């Protein structure tokens, strides 16, 4: 293919072969005729009509998610994974409608009614967990703060948590004994929080310099000591979170009490993409976590000689692992 010369035919032939529309000098612009970009644009078919608006789920409060994934009218705009959780007796649900508040609803006969609004955070709430035995709610937010909410009569009273974070808090999870909870953050760290009776607040010890990126999910082992984490660096890690004066030796602890706080027990590098969602089996023998590539990984004997299996799905990227039995 040669460059066009002063010949009108050469210019038209060059443009037709290359499919490129070039501005031509005035003497040649009138003679050369070839398709232009605007001509091709006008030949495109019209865009498809917009999809119909989602149907309102009967009996749901405005913006409240339901167990089948539908939402009330108007729907909640899901910018990220919408944090929500049920009460211990499954009679109420707490969720964040992508704001700085947490709404608590209860179902009465044929409709949901709003009972409480937990308003303390300055930025969007990114994680909620409702303890089963003590009936406490812990919330974390992009404002780098966390609060533990205790119900006193008809009101929910917040208690400050000292997180020691310089980036947004992303996830939170109570321990099985509910005397600790873990907070993953965008600071590549995990805060292990426990209650200090003398000062009436929750303080934390931080696991630092172990993750290479943001911590997306945390999960407690049934022994209340081991903690599994996933991160956007694609790795799943298991740490010891034993704290003197908080954790005691028990039948399920075993050799776990020999590990120091923050010591890494295992690192699983199975996912080539971001890792989201992690969960232990009720027996504590198997660990499962999900990857952004729609893969689920099952790992046995994490503390000893890990043996892994994976399951590939054809759905959209997985964001969480709820529960499984092994």
N, C-alpha and C positions, 0 to 999 in steps of 0.2 A: 504493500500500500504506500503510494507516494503522496507527498504533500500537494495540495492543489496549486495549480499554476494560474496564469492569467486567462486560461481557457474556461469558458462557461461550462462546457461539457465535463471537463475534469473536476470542477467543483461539485457539480450535481452528482457525478459518479462516486466521488469520495464520500460525500455525505450519505448516499444511499447504502454504500457498503459498510460504513462504520456505524450507521444508525445515529449519528450525531448531527445536531442542528447548529450550524455556525452562522454568525452574522456575515452577510456578503456585502461587498462594496456596491455602491449604487448602480453601476453599469450592469452588474451581473444579477442583482436581486430580482429584477423583473423577469429575467429569462429562466432562471433555475426554479423548478417547482418540485418540492419534496415534502414529506409529512413533517409537521412541526409538533412540538411537545403539547401545545394547547389542543391540536387536532386529536392527538391520542387521548388526551384527558376527556374531551367531549364525547368520545366513543365509549367511555366506561359506563357500565350499568349503574342505575341509581342505587344508593345505599339501602340495605334492608331496613324495614320499619323497626322501631325500638321495641324491646320485649315488653309484655304487659306487666304492670306492677304486681308485686307479690300479694297473695291473698292473706287476709288477716286470719290468724288462728283464733278460733272462738274461745272466749273465756280468759284470754291472756291480757295482762296489763299492758299499757302503751310502752313499747320498747322492750318488754321482758322476754327473754328466751324461754323456750319450752323444751322438754326432753326430746322431742322429735326434730329439733333444730329450727322450727319456725319461730317467727317473732310477731309481736303485736304491731299495731299500726299507730305511729310510724315505725318502720323497722330500725333497729340499731345498726349504725354504720360500723361494720367490723374492720377497723383499721388494723387490728392485731387480734391475737387470740383473746376472746372475750372471757375474762375471769368470772366464774360463777361457782357457787357451792351450796349444797343443801344443809339444813340444820341436822343435828344428831337424830331427831325423831322424824326427819323427812317431811315435816309439816311446813317448813319455810324454805325460801331460797334467797341467797344473797348474790347480787351481781353488780358489775360496774357498767353502765351504759356509755362507755368511752368518755367519761368525764372525771372530775376530781372526787365524785361521790360514790358511795356504795349504797344501793337500795335493797331493802329487805321486804319481801312480799310473803303473804300467807294466803293459802287457798281456802275460801269459805264457800261451801255448798257448790256454787256454779261460777265463781269468778275469783280473780286474784285481787287482793287489796294491799296497798302499800302501808306497812306498819312503821318503818323507821328509815331514816336517811343518815348515814354515817358520813359526816362532812368535817374533815380535818386536814386532808392533803391539799397541796397547792397545785399539783400537776396530776396527770392521768394515773389512775390506779391500775397497776400492772399485775397484781397477784392478791388472791384471797385464799385463806384456809380457815375452816371452821372445825375446832377440836370436837371430838366425839364425846369425851367424858366430862371435861371441865366447862364445856359450852362457851369457849372463848373464840373470838374472831381475830385473826391477825391479817393486817393489810399492809402492802408495800406499794410504793409509787415511784414514778420517775423523778419526784422531788428529793429522792435519796433518803426518805424517812419511812419509818414503820411504826404502827400503833397496834397494841393489843387491846381489844374491846371486850369489856366485861359487862354483862347485863345486871343492872341493879334496879329492881322493880320494873318499871316500864321504860327505862332509859339504858342506853349503851354508853359506858364511860370509857374513854381512851386512856391508855397508859403509854408513856413515851418509851421508845426503844432506841438505844444508842447503837447505831449501825456502823459508824466509822467508815462511810463510803464517800467517794468523790465522783461517782457516776450513778446512773439510774439503777434502782432495784428492779429486778425483772421477774422473780418468782419467789415463792415461799411455801414451806411445808412443815407441819408439826411433826415432832418425833412420836413414836408409838406410845411412850409414857407421858407425852405432852408436857414434859418439863423442859424441853428445848424446841427450838425451831430453826430451820436453816433458810437463809436468804441468798439467792444468786443475784449477781449484779453485772453491769456492764464494765465494771472496774477489774474484770478478770479475777474476781475473788468471791469467796463464800463466807458469810457471817453466820456463826453459830451463836444463837442468842439464848440466854437463860435468865431467870428472875433473881434479882438481888433484893432480899427482904429488907435490909437495913435502909436502903434509899428509895424503896418502892418504885423501882424501874427495872427494865430489862436491858442488860448489857450484853456485849458480844465479844467473842474471840474470832479473829479473822484468819482464814486460810488464804495466804497470798503466794504469788510467784509460782503457782502450779498450773494455771490455765494460760493459754496463749490468746484467748479471745473471750467474748462475753459468755457468761454461764446462763444457759437457757432453761435448765430444769434440775431439780434436786429430788432425791428419794431416799427414805430412811430404811435401813435394814431392820428386821424385827428385833434384833438385839439392842436397838436404841443407840448404837455406837457407830456402826459403819454408815457412811453416807455416800451415795452415788450421785455423780453430776454429769451433765452433758454440756457441750460447748459448741460454739460456731467454729471452732478449730477442727471439728469433726471427731473429737475424741470423747470417750466415756471414761471417767476416773472414779476410783473408790478411795475414800479417806477415812481415817480414824478421827472421831470427834470426842474422845473421852475427856471429860473435864473433872478435875479433882473437886470433891465436895458436891457434885451434881450426879455423877454416874457412880453406881455401886456394882460390885460383883454379883452376878446372877447366874442361873443355870444356862441361860442362852448366851451369855457373854463369852464363855470359853476362853480361848487365847486372845480375844479381842482386847482385853484389858492390858495386854503386854505392849500394845502399840501406843505411841505418843500422840498428842493432839496435833492434827494437821499432817501427820505422816501418810504418804501415799501408799496404799496397799496394792493397787493395780491400775494399769492404764490400758484401755482397749482402743485400738486404732483400726477399726473395721470399716468405718464409713468414709467414703471419699468426699462427702459433702457435709454440710452442717448437720449437727445431731440435735434432735429435739425429743423431749419426753423420755423418761426413764422410770422403771418400776421394778421392785423386787417381788418375787413370788411370796406367798404367805409363809412358806417354809424357810425362805431365805437362801435356798440352794441355787436358784436361777435368777439371773438379771436380764431384763429386756429393755432395749432402747431403740428409738426410731431415727431414721436418717431422712434428710431432705430429698433423697432420691427414691422415696417410697419403699424403703427397705426396713424390715424389723430384724434385729439381731438378738439372739438368745444365747446367753453365756452361762455355762455351768461351772461350779467350783472356781469362783473368781479368785479366792484367796490362795488356792493351791495351784493346780495346773488347769487353767481355763480351757474349756472346750466350747467352741462357738458353732452355731447354726444360724442361717439367715433365711428370711422369707421375703420374696419380691412380690410386690403388689402393682397393679396397673392404675391405681387411683392417683389423685393429686398428692403432692408432698405431705407426709405425715407430720403432725405437730405434737402429738401427745400419746402416751400409753396409759390407759386407765387402770386396768387390773387383769390379772391372769392367774391361773392355778397350775402349779407344778409341785 
